[in-house]
Amino acid sequence: MAKPTSVWGVDLGQCALKALRCRLEDGKVVADAFDYIEYPKILSQPESDPEQLVADALEQFMSRNDVKGGKVAISLPGQSGLARFFKPPPVEAKKIPEIVKYEARQQIPFQLDEVIWDYQQMGGGVDVDGVQVDSEVGLFAMKKEQVYHFLRPYQKAGLELDIVQLAPFAIYNYVSTEVNPIENADYDPSNPPESLVVLSMGTETTDLVVTNGVRVWQRSVPIGGNHFTKQLTKELKLTFAKAEQLKRNARKAEDPKKVFQAMRPVFVDLVNEIQRTVGFFQNLDRSAKIKGVVILGNTVKLPGLQEYLSKNLGYEVVKFQGFDGVEKGGEVAEAPTFKDNALAYSVAYGLCLQGLGRSRLRTNLIPREILTERLVRRKKPWVVASLGALLMACTMNTFFTKQQWQQVHPETATAGVSWNQASQVVSQSESQASGWKSKFNGQLATLNLLTELGKEVVGNNDRRLLWLEVLAAINMALPTTPGVEPGTIPSVDEVPFDKRQELYISKVETQHYEDLKKWFTDPVKNIYIQGRLSSLRLQETLARGEPAPETVAPAAAPETTAAADGAPSADTKAKAGKKAEPQATPEELERAGLKELKGPEGPGWVIELTAHHFFNSDKRFVGDAHVRQKLIKSLEKGKISLPVDPNDPATMETFTLEELGIGFVITAKGKLDFKARVKNPKFVGNPNQTGGGDMMEGAPSMEMEGGFNFSGAPKRPQKKQDEEPTEPPYLTVPRYDFIVQMVWQEKALSERLEQLRLKREEEKKKAEEAAKLAANNSGAN
């Protein structure tokens, strides 16, 4: 629905209907139409029919004016409503509605469901960190039955209302907007601006409104223009009509002095009532200062009234300057009827300001039931149209669905075959297919069982060899000293301990993991990466012919073995040695094959070797460097020839250790002792008599030198105890103790042979393609 662009303000008085239409033009209020319909009789006259007079006036108004497409705002008598103002305690703005509801129960002398009420927070409050201070709230209410009583003529006339406001507050909207305007930001509660007393004199009552432009207070004084007429009727013995005519033309009477003398008691009562009311207001608000009086309403045209009020009230009478919106309207301002009755349009103009959103007070006493009913009525055509469209859609859907359903009806035949017959054939075929599928699944299960049995039969033969192959691979990876036959023990004079490259393995342990991810944690991954980078840097340094830096040994990790879950600490290279390894560059990671490293997954074994070596005289290969250069390098890149035919041991195949399933080798722990004591093989006698110590420590005969070959040291004759030893019982040598861990994931021999066959076929295919390409190129040349 289009947004209303204009507002009709309608004021039903005791003498006439006043209506004014305003609109917004370039953000300013402009009056573009008005109406003034005077009743044949005053509504309060005894012989008048108020209901019929109002109905006739509204009918005439509707016939002469187009009210569609805009809002309609009406006023109700101020004495019929209730207005209360209170200051809530300093609270957050969101809590004010709760306080207002409580105050409404206290201030309104009726049950809340019996009244129509509204509230608004007036200006002048200060927001301090979200808390409203010095704010004032206005409560406005009227009994429901009274509201519906006043709305009944409009409803009978078919006039839809949008705003219902009390007449005194419509006047306040006009005065606070155009006569005594003030911005909220300029309002100081401790020093409020001066107030105006507004007297809107009607037929039976006078609405007295006191406002400083922000705050407002009102009271209905029970004296109006009709009281002057009644006084003339009483004093001069005239009919009501003649008295009314005489009042309006008092200066033209035969004896004007007599007329004014007759009305003098009403003048006195009016002044006394106004003074009493203003005095009561000043007692309520002692900081308020009155600067003048504004007089509105057609009664003001009574000769001598303004002068009398100005003289006796003691306040300056502010001259009525008209309405800004009307002055901009042109045609309305120039209309004679409007000029004659301009003072009576303050209520209608204030209603227009509220409807256009240009007023201070925006409360509305229209019953919510009327708004709800109107909303439902306005939506009803759309709802009916939607239901009609939905019904039509359902009908069409049913029609097309029926057509489609008819095509697949069980009795519908196509080419002489009905759907029932076809369904029976399909059911038979489906049953037969299910039987075949069940038979196939049974045979497939049998095949899988036989395959597993075959794997077990063949696998047992393979598994008998797997551990032997792993031990052989480890033995192959162990270094030997050049010139020394494996299994022999050279003398210390021939090959000193620190020149021997052999690794002495003292313990081998294994641990099985259902998922090797549990072993290859971030600390282990870091150790693996640092180890690979160390090997890469050493190889590149040696390849360039540069002197290799001293190698540091890994720091001692927490005591751990392959048999325990978890992994060694990740800081193995940060706590020992002369300096930590430098950070790896992306290029180094790529050269080391670590840019997209994926750890081991799935089931497998972790094999742990506990060993030591004495080859620490060459600074290039001290400690862990020798382990990496010899053992780890061989485990990662080495090859081994193994028998593949149990019937012919001479049939050998060469496999890489990676193809055997060995990988991810790390030095989990390392400790370098430059003053380790080793038993001197040349010493003859009991070493315990010359310093004690471990009889077995350092004895080559107890080590697995150069592999898993056990060798014993030759027996030497013992010296007599009284002979002095010529050799020390122990030698001090640099000894490096370390723990190496590696991953082994079983790969059966049959699986490896199959992979080897496929690899050779692929290589053969590539060679044939290369030869064919070379032949084509030579033919083209």
Beta strands, then each sheet from edge to edge (+ up, - down):
strand 1: 6-12
strand 2: 16-25
strand 3: 28-38
strand 4: 71-76
strand 5: 82-86
strand 6: 91-92
strand 7: 115-122
strand 8: 126-128
strand 9: 131-133
strand 10: 136-143
strand 11: 163-166
strand 12: 195-201
strand 13: 206-211
strand 14: 216-221
strand 15: 290-296
strand 16: 317-318
strand 17: 413-414
strand 18: 417-418
strand 19: 504-513
strand 20: 604-613
strand 21: 639-643
strand 22: 652-656
strand 23: 662-679
strand 24: 730-744
sheet 1: 3+ 2- 1+ 4+ 11+
sheet 2: 5+ 10- 7+
sheet 3: 6+ 9- 8+
sheet 4: 14+ 13- 12+ 15+ 16+
sheet 5: 17+ 18-
sheet 6: 19+ 20- 24+ 23-
sheet 7: 21+ 22-
end
